[in-house]
C-alpha cells in the first residue's frame, strides 16, 4: 500500500511538471533520476522528448525504402538487427517482431543519412531498439538522432579513440573509492575492455530484463554524458569481494567482470553513481583519463556542463572537502573497512542528498541548454575530429 501511494504521488508530480507552463524540465530530471525512474513507458513517451528537447509536434517523416539502396552501412545494420532477437520481448509473435526489425533498420539508416559525420558502430542498434520499443518508430527516430549528436557522439567517430578515452575514466573513479580493487585490477592488467559493451549500448546489450534497461535510460538521459562510465565503476565496486577473490591474471578478472550479474541492486547503484559523480566530477579526473587520448578532443569534455560545474563549484567543493577529510581520518583503517565506510555513508545525510540532487539536476539543465543552443560546441569539435 505504501509503495502504491508513493508511486501515485510520483506520477502526479511528473504530470504536474509536464503540465506546468513552461514545462518544469528540472523536475522531470529529478523524477527520472530518483527511485523508480519514470515508472511506465506511457510516461517515458511524454518525458524522454523533454529531456532531449525534442519537439514532438515537428517530427521527421518516416523514411522511405530508398534509404537501403543508398546506404554503405545497410548490410552491417541488417546483420546486427537480425542477431537482435533477444532484445525483443519474450513471446512476441514473429510477424510483429519482424515488422519492428524493419523499422529498426530504417531508423538507423535515417539518422546516419541525415548526419554523415556520424559513423555506425556495432551495438548502436541495442540503443535504438530500446527507444523503438518504448516510444514507437517515428518518435524514436527523432530521439535517437538528438541522442546520437550529443550523448553518443564520441562512440560514432571514424575511430574508437574517443570511446577508449571515455573508458579511461573508469580506473580513476575506482581508484578514488577503493585503491585496493584498483591496484588489484592494475596488477592483473585487465584493462577496461570488459566494460566496452556496457558503455556503447548503455547496458542494453548485457541486461536481459527490459525493465532494468529502461530504468537506466531514464537515469542516463537526465544526466551528463559520462554518467554511464560512473555506473560501470559502481558495478565493479559492488563486486569488490568477487574481484579480490579472483586469480590475479587478465583472463580470470576479465572473465569475471564481463559476466555482468542480472540481479544487481539497481536503485542503490544509481544512487552511488550520482554520489561519485558529484564527489569526483569528470573535470577532476580528466588529467588521469587523458593518458590514452587528448581530453579536449571528446564531445564530453567540450560539453557545457563542465563550464556549469566550475561556476557551481561551491557545493561540489564542500562535499569533496568533507570526503577527503573522511579519507584522512580513516587512513589507519584497513583498506577493506575504509572502502565499506565510504560506499555505505549514511543515505540520510541531507546535505549529501541535496548536493547530489541539486548539482546533477543543474548539470542536466545544462545539457538541455546545449541541445537548445544547436550544438554551440560542434564547430570546434568537428574541426578537431573530422578533417
C-alpha positions in Angstrom: 0.0 0.0 0.0 2.9 2.4 0.9 4.6 1.6 -2.4 1.4 2.2 -4.4 0.9 5.5 -2.6 4.5 6.6 -3.3 4.0 5.7 -7.0 0.8 7.6 -7.3 2.4 10.7 -5.7 5.3 10.4 -8.1 3.0 10.1 -11.2 1.1 13.1 -10.0 4.3 15.1 -9.6 5.5 14.1 -13.1 2.3 15.2 -14.7 2.3 18.4 -12.7 5.8 19.2 -14.2 4.6 18.2 -17.7 1.5 20.4 -17.4 3.2 23.5 -16.0 3.9 26.5 -18.3 6.7 26.4 -19.1 7.3 22.7 -18.6 9.4 22.1 -15.5 12.2 20.1 -17.1 14.4 20.3 -13.9 11.6 18.5 -12.0 11.3 15.9 -14.8 15.1 15.3 -14.5 14.7 14.8 -10.7 11.9 12.3 -11.3 14.0 10.4 -13.9 16.9 10.2 -11.5 15.1 9.4 -8.3 14.0 6.0 -7.1 12.0 4.1 -9.7 12.7 6.5 -12.5 9.8 7.4 -14.8 7.8 4.3 -13.8 5.9 3.5 -17.1 6.5 3.5 -20.8 3.5 5.8 -21.2 5.2 8.4 -19.1 8.5 7.9 -20.9 6.8 8.7 -24.2 6.0 12.1 -22.7 9.2 12.8 -20.7 12.0 11.4 -22.8 11.4 14.0 -25.5 11.5 16.8 -22.9 14.8 15.5 -21.5 16.3 15.7 -25.0 14.5 18.9 -26.0 12.7 17.2 -29.0 9.6 18.9 -30.3 7.0 16.2 -30.7 4.8 18.4 -32.8 7.5 18.6 -35.5 8.7 15.0 -36.0 10.5 14.0 -39.2 8.5 12.0 -41.8 9.1 8.2 -41.8 12.0 7.3 -44.1 11.4 5.7 -47.5 12.8 2.4 -48.7 15.3 4.1 -50.9 17.5 4.6 -47.8 18.6 1.0 -48.0 19.8 1.3 -51.6 21.9 4.3 -50.9 23.5 3.3 -47.5 27.0 2.0 -47.2 26.0 0.7 -43.7 22.9 -1.3 -44.8 24.5 -4.8 -44.9 26.1 -4.4 -41.4 23.0 -2.9 -39.9 20.9 -5.8 -41.4 23.3 -8.4 -39.9 23.2 -6.8 -36.5 19.4 -6.3 -36.4 18.9 -10.0 -37.5 21.0 -11.0 -34.5 18.9 -8.9 -32.1 16.2 -11.4 -31.4 16.8 -11.4 -27.6 16.2 -7.7 -27.4 12.5 -8.1 -28.2 10.0 -9.2 -25.5 9.8 -13.0 -25.0 6.8 -14.5 -26.6 6.3 -11.7 -29.2 4.8 -13.1 -32.4 7.4 -13.5 -35.2 5.5 -11.3 -37.6 5.3 -8.4 -35.1 9.0 -8.7 -34.3 9.9 -8.8 -38.0 8.0 -5.5 -38.5 9.8 -3.9 -35.6 13.2 -5.1 -37.0 12.4 -3.5 -40.3 11.6 -0.2 -38.5 14.8 -0.6 -36.5 16.8 -0.8 -39.8 15.1 2.3 -41.2 15.6 4.4 -38.1 19.3 3.7 -38.0 19.8 4.4 -41.7 17.7 7.6 -41.5 19.8 9.0 -38.7 23.1 8.1 -40.5 21.9 9.7 -43.8 20.9 12.9 -42.1 24.2 13.1 -40.2 27.0 12.0 -42.4 29.6 12.9 -39.7 28.3 10.0 -37.6 29.6 6.5 -38.1 27.7 3.3 -37.3 29.1 1.0 -34.7 28.1 -2.5 -33.6 26.0 -2.1 -30.5 24.3 1.1 -31.7 21.2 -0.9 -32.7 20.9 -2.0 -29.0 20.3 1.6 -28.0 17.9 2.3 -30.9 15.8 -0.8 -30.3 15.2 0.4 -26.7 13.7 3.7 -28.0 11.7 1.9 -30.7 10.1 -0.5 -28.1 9.2 2.3 -25.7 8.1 5.2 -28.0 7.5 3.8 -31.5 9.3 4.4 -34.7 8.5 8.0 -35.5 9.4 9.5 -32.1 12.3 7.1 -31.7 13.8 8.5 -34.9 13.8 12.0 -33.5 15.1 11.0 -30.1 17.8 8.8 -31.4 19.0 11.5 -33.8 19.3 14.0 -31.0 21.0 11.4 -28.7 23.5 10.5 -31.5 24.6 14.0 -31.9 25.1 14.5 -28.2 25.4 11.7 -25.6 26.5 9.1 -28.1 28.6 11.3 -30.3 32.0 10.1 -29.2 31.1 6.5 -30.0 30.2 7.5 -33.6 33.6 8.8 -34.6 35.5 7.2 -37.5 37.9 5.6 -34.9 37.5 4.3 -31.4 39.9 6.8 -29.9 37.4 8.8 -28.1 35.5 5.7 -26.9 38.7 4.4 -25.4 39.3 7.8 -23.8 35.9 7.6 -22.1 36.8 4.1 -20.8 39.9 5.7 -19.3 37.7 7.4 -16.7 36.8 4.0 -15.2 40.0 3.2 -13.3 40.5 6.7 -11.8 36.9 6.5 -10.4 37.6 3.1 -8.9 41.0 4.3 -7.5 39.3 7.2 -5.7 36.9 4.9 -3.9 38.8 1.6 -3.5 42.5 1.8 -4.1 42.8 -1.9 -3.3 40.5 -3.0 -6.1 42.2 -0.5 -8.4 45.7 -1.9 -7.7 44.5 -5.5 -8.0 43.0 -4.8 -11.4 46.2 -3.0 -12.5 48.3 -5.9 -11.3 46.1 -8.3 -13.3 46.5 -5.9 -16.4 42.8 -6.5 -17.1 42.3 -3.1 -18.7 38.8 -1.7 -19.4 37.6 -3.5 -22.5 35.3 -5.7 -20.4 33.1 -2.5 -20.0 33.1 -1.5 -23.6 29.7 -3.2 -24.5 28.2 -1.7 -21.3 29.2 1.8 -22.3 28.4 1.8 -26.0 24.9 0.2 -25.6 24.0 1.9 -22.3 23.9 -1.6 -20.8 21.1 -2.6 -23.2 23.2 -5.4 -24.7 24.2 -7.1 -21.4 21.0 -6.8 -19.3 18.3 -9.3 -20.0 15.4 -7.6 -18.2 14.0 -4.8 -20.2 12.7 -3.1 -17.1 16.2 -2.6 -15.8 17.4 -1.3 -19.2 14.7 1.5 -19.4 15.3 2.4 -15.8 19.0 3.1 -16.6 17.9 5.0 -19.7 15.8 7.3 -17.5 18.9 7.9 -15.4 21.3 8.5 -18.3 19.0 10.7 -20.3 18.7 13.0 -17.3 22.4 13.2 -16.6 25.8 14.2 -18.0 27.0 12.1 -21.0 29.7 10.4 -18.8 27.3 9.0 -16.2 27.3 5.5 -17.8 31.0 5.2 -17.0 30.3 6.1 -13.4 27.6 3.4 -13.3 30.1 0.9 -14.8 32.5 1.9 -11.9 29.9 1.3 -9.2 29.2 -2.2 -10.7 32.8 -3.1 -10.3 33.0 -1.6 -6.8 29.8 -3.5 -5.9 31.6 -6.8 -6.8 34.7 -5.9 -4.7 35.0 -9.2 -2.9 34.5 -11.3 -6.1 37.2 -9.3 -7.8 39.7 -9.6 -4.9 39.0 -13.4 -4.5 39.7 -13.9 -8.2 43.0 -15.1 -9.6 45.1 -12.0 -10.3 45.6 -12.5 -14.0 44.0 -10.8 -17.0 41.9 -13.8 -18.3 40.4 -14.6 -14.9 39.5 -11.0 -14.0 38.2 -10.2 -17.5 36.0 -13.3 -17.5 34.6 -12.4 -14.1 33.8 -8.7 -14.9 32.5 -9.3 -18.4 29.8 -11.6 -16.9 27.6 -8.9 -15.6 25.2 -10.1 -12.8 21.5 -9.7 -13.6 20.3 -9.3 -10.0 22.2 -6.0 -9.3 20.6 -3.6 -6.7 19.9 -1.0 -9.5 18.4 1.7 -7.3 21.3 1.6 -4.9 23.9 1.6 -7.6 22.2 4.5 -9.4 22.3 6.5 -6.1 26.0 5.7 -5.6 26.9 6.6 -9.2 25.3 10.0 -8.6 27.3 10.4 -5.4 30.6 9.6 -7.2 29.8 12.0 -10.0 29.5 14.8 -7.5 32.5 13.8 -5.4 34.8 13.2 -8.4 33.4 15.2 -11.3 34.9 14.5 -14.8 36.9 17.7 -14.8 38.8 16.4 -11.8 39.5 13.0 -13.4 40.3 14.3 -16.9 44.0 14.6 -16.3 44.4 10.9 -15.4 41.9 9.8 -18.1 43.9 11.7 -20.7 46.7 9.2 -20.6 45.5 7.4 -23.8 43.7 10.3 -25.5 43.6 14.1 -25.6 40.8 15.2 -23.3 39.9 18.2 -25.4 39.1 16.0 -28.4 36.0 14.5 -26.9 32.4 15.7 -27.0 32.2 15.0 -23.3 35.0 17.4 -22.4 33.6 20.2 -24.6 30.1 19.7 -23.1 28.8 22.9 -21.5 28.3 21.0 -18.2 31.9 21.5 -17.4 31.5 25.2 -17.5 28.5 25.0 -15.3 30.3 22.7 -12.9 33.1 25.3 -12.5 30.5 28.1 -11.9 28.7 26.0 -9.3 31.8 24.7 -7.5 30.7 25.6 -4.0 28.5 22.7 -3.0 30.8 20.4 -5.0 33.9 21.7 -3.4 32.5 21.4 0.1 31.3 17.9 -0.5 34.7 16.8 -1.8 36.5 18.5 1.0 34.4 16.6 3.5 35.0 13.4 1.6 38.8 14.0 1.8 38.7 14.7 5.5 36.9 11.5 6.0 39.6 9.7 4.0 42.4 11.3 6.0 40.6 10.3 9.2 40.4 6.7 8.1 44.0 6.2 6.9 44.7 3.9 9.8 41.8 1.6 8.9 42.4 -1.4 6.7 41.5 -0.8 3.0 38.6 -3.1 3.1 36.9 -1.3 6.1 37.7 2.1 4.7 36.0 1.2 1.3 33.0 -0.1 3.1 32.5 3.1 5.1 32.9 5.3 2.1 30.4 3.4 0.0 27.9 3.0 2.8 27.9 6.5 4.1 24.6 7.3 5.6 22.0 8.0 2.9 20.1 10.1 5.4 22.7 12.8 5.2 20.5 15.6 3.9 23.5 17.8 2.7 24.8 15.0 0.6 21.4 14.2 -0.9 20.8 17.9 -1.7 24.3 18.3 -3.2 23.9 15.2 -5.4 20.4 16.0 -6.5 21.0 19.7 -6.9 24.2 19.5 -8.9 23.1 16.6 -11.0 19.9 18.3 -11.9 21.7 21.5 -12.7 24.1 19.6 -14.9 21.1 18.1 -16.6 19.7 21.5 -17.2 22.9 22.5 -18.8 22.6 19.5 -21.2 19.2 20.9 -22.2 20.7 24.3 -22.8 23.3 22.7 -25.1 20.6 21.0 -27.0 18.7 24.2 -27.4 21.7 26.2 -28.5 22.1 24.0 -31.5 25.4 22.5 -30.8 27.4 25.5 -29.8 30.5 23.5 -29.4 30.0 21.5 -32.6 32.1 23.6 -35.0 35.2 23.3 -32.8 34.6 19.6 -32.2 34.1 18.8 -35.9 37.3 20.7 -36.9 39.3 18.6 -34.4 37.8 15.2 -35.2 36.8 15.3 -38.8 39.5 17.0 -41.0 
